[in-house]
């Protein structure tokens, strides 16, 4: 009976918090309506354009919106904003809490289960975002090779990108398949390129689309943009492979150091006839050494994470 009362109170609190979030929230990925005149037919077109938050924003709701957008969930469920995601997570966690609490009859088990479930949902979003980033990087060079071959025809970049959509897979192919539909709806070339730029997260993709947009503004040579972008991406991929090899070497060396330290602890525990826990935490000297080694490992992983983000 107490569990049911606690569950009812938890559901009422979640409903109240959901209503507050729905009332206050008006940020995130916004769709604005613009009006433009068609090039051939003198009629006004009503277009919906996505406006993303600032990618360098430190606000948690902006970071969540970008995470949802670049993880690919919004491609399949366009209505899933950060507000909808938070409400969905609250409902899932509430139902999970009630179910585990009723089955186990222990609130601590239910609380820990909800914490693990929330962390797991976050890990799923992060993993799909990294997967999309890797797939974008995988097909970037192929995109430049295909576009450079089409550049000899002298067509506009929008037409070239539309042709490339049937040759490419992954997130790049999905992003380019909307080009024909946007052209038929009356979108201008600059507007299409601006929307393509924010569709994918990779900096080299955004740099390539930005260069195309600048060239379309000044009627420059598109062929030189394709060739220079291909050289830039090749240099970027070569540099990234070198950095990855350095990172893997450092991880292997740290793993060897940790394993060797554990072997030394086991040998010392047998030689001194004490347990490993007592050897690591038995007196102030051993506590200091253990904390020192733990700080070294944490510093290593922090530096590796910062090195990967550079």
N, C-alpha and C positions, 0 to 999 in steps of 0.2 A: 504493500500500500504506500509506503514511504517512497519507494522507487517511482511509482506511478505519479505521485504528487510532485516529486522532483522533476520528472519528465515533462509534466504539464507546465510547470513553472519555466523550465528551459525552453519549451516550444513558444510560450507566450513572450519570453524575452527575445527570442529570435525573430518572432513576427514583429515585435515593436522595433527592433533594430533594423529589420528589413524595410519597414515603412519609413524610418528616419533616413536610411541610405537612399531610398527611392525619392524622397522629398528633397534632399540636399544635393544629390549628385547630378552634375550637368557637365562633367569633364570627360576627356578621353577621345577616342576616335570619333570624329564628327563627320557627318555628311551634309554638305551645304548644297543648295540648289542654285544653279546659275543658268542664265538664259543667253543663248548664242544664236546667231543667224546662220542658217545653212548656206553652204557655198554655192550650190546650184539652184536650190528652190528658196524663194524669198519667204521663208517661214521661220518662226522662232522655235528653237529646240530647248527643252527643259532637261538639264543634265544634273546628275547627282555626283559630286566630287568628294572623295575622302580627304580629310585633313587630319594628319597624325599629330600627336603631341611631339614636343621637342625631344629628339633622341638623346640629348645630353641632360635632360631633366632629372633631378634627383627626387622628385616627388614620388611616393610609393604608388599612387594610383596611375600616374603616367607610366612608370616602369611596368606595372601590371598590364596596362593597355598594350604597350609595345610587346610584352611577352606573349600575350594572347594573339596579337596580330602576326608576329613573326613565327610563332609556333605552328601556324597553318590552321588553327581551329576556326578562325573567322572565314576561311575559304569554304568550309563545309557548313558552318553554322554562323551566318553573317550577323545574327541578332545577339551573339555572345559578346557582350561588352564586359568591362571590369565589374560594373555593378551587377550584371546578370551572373557573372562567375562567382562573385562573393555570395550572392543570395543562394545560388546553387550549392556552393560549398557549405554554407550554413545549414541548409536543409539536409544535405547528405550526412554531415557530422552529427546533427541532432538525431536523425533516425538511427545512425550507427550507435550513438551513445545510448539511446533507449534500448536498442536490441541487445547490445552487449551487457548492459546493466541488468536487464531482465533475465538473460540467459545465465550470466555468471553471478548475479546478485551481489556484485562488488563494484562500487563506483570508481575505485582506482583503476580497475581493469578497463572500464569503459573510457575513462579519461585518457589513459595511455594509448588505447586503441585509436581514439580520435586524433591524438597528437601524431601518431605514426601515419594515419591515413592522410592527414593534412600535408605532412612532409612528403608522402608518396605522390600526392596530386601535384605538388610543386615540382618534384623531380621529373614527373612525366612531361610537364610543360617545358622545363629546361632542356630535357633530352630531345624532344621534338624540335625545339628551336635550334639546338646545335646540329641536329641531323639536317634540317633545311639549310643551314649555313654551309655545312660540308657538301651537300648536294649541289648547292649553287656554285661553290668553288670548283666542284668537279666538272661542271659543264661550261664554266666560263671560257676556257680556252677553246673548246669546241664551238661555242657561240661566235667567238672572234674569227675563227677559221672559216665558218660558214658565211658570216656577214662580209668578210673580206672578199670572198669569191663572188658574192652577189653585187659587191660595190662596183665591179667592172661594168655592170649594166647601166649605171648612171641613174638608177631609181632613187626616190626619196627614202630616207632612213625608215620611215614608218612602213613603207611597202617592203623594204628589205627585211625588217623584223617580222613582218607578217609572214613572209616566205619561210623564215627560219623556224617558225613555230612548229611546223610539221616534221622538222629534222631533229628537234631537241626534246629531251625528257627532263624529268625533275621539276623543281620549282620554276626554273627559267622557262621551260616549255609551257607550264601552266600560266605564267604571267603573260607570255606572248600570244596565247590563244585568244585573249580578250581584245586584241588589237583590231581585228576585222569588225567585231561587233561595235566597238567604239567609233570606228570610222563610219560605219553605216548609220550610227546615231547622230552624226554631225560633229564629233569631237575634232578640234584642231590638232595639228601635229604636235605643237608645243604642249598642249594640255595632255595628250596621250603620253608623251615622254615624261612629263612631271608625275603622272600617276604611276608609270612604270618604275620611276626612280624610287618611290617609297614602297613598292610592292615587296622588294627583297632587301635583306639586311646587309649583304656583303658590300664593303666599301668600294671594291673595284667595279662591281656592277653599277653602283650609284655614280662613280666617277665616269664610267663609260657613257651612261645615259645622259649625264650632265654635259659631257663634251659634245654629244650629238645634238642636244638642245641648243647649246651655244652656237654650233655650226649652222643649225637651221635658222637661227636669228640673223646671222650675217652672211648666209649663202656661201659658206666656205666649202672646201674640198672634203667630202666625207671619206674618201679613200684613205687620206692621210690619217684621219681619226681612227679608222679601223686598224691600220697597220701599227700606229703608235700605241694604241690600246693593247694590241696583241703583245707587243714587246714589253709593255709595262706589266701585263699580267704574267707573262713568262718569267720576268725578273722577280715578281712578287712570289710566285709559286716556288721558284728555286730558293729564294731566301727563307720561305716558310719551311721547306723541307730541311734546310740546314738547321733552323731553329728547333724543329721537331727532333732531329737527331741529337742535338745538344741536350734537349730536355730529357729524352729517353736515356741518354748516357748518365745524366745526373740522377735520375730516378733509380737506375740500376745500381749506381754506386751507393746511394743512400740505403737501398734495400740490402746491399751486401754489408754495410756498416751495422744496420739494425740486427741482421741475422748473426753477424759475428759477435755483437754485444750480448745477444741472448745466449749464444754458445758459451761465452766467457762466464756469464752469470750462472749457467747450469754447472759448469766445471767448478767454479768457486763454491757453489752451494754443496756439491758433493764433497769437495775437499775440506770445507769448514764444518760440514754436517749441520747446516742450517737451511731453512726453507728459502726459496727465492723471494717471497714476499718480505721476510725478515731481513734478507740481505739488501733489498731495495728500500725498505721503509723502517728498518729496525732502530736507527739512531739518527742524530741530526746530520752527521756526515753523509750517510747513505741517502737521506731525504734530499739533501742539497744536490748530490750527484744526480739523483733521479729527476728532480725538477729541472736541473741544468740540461740534461739530455732531452727531456720532453720539450723544453723551450727551443732547443736546436732543431728538433724534428718539426715543430710548429712553424718556426722561422723558415725552414726549408720549403715547406708546402706553401707558405705565404709568398715567398719569393718566386716559386715556380708558377703560382697562379698569376702574379703580377707580370712575370716574363711572358706568359702565354697571351696576356691581354695587350701587350705592347704592339 
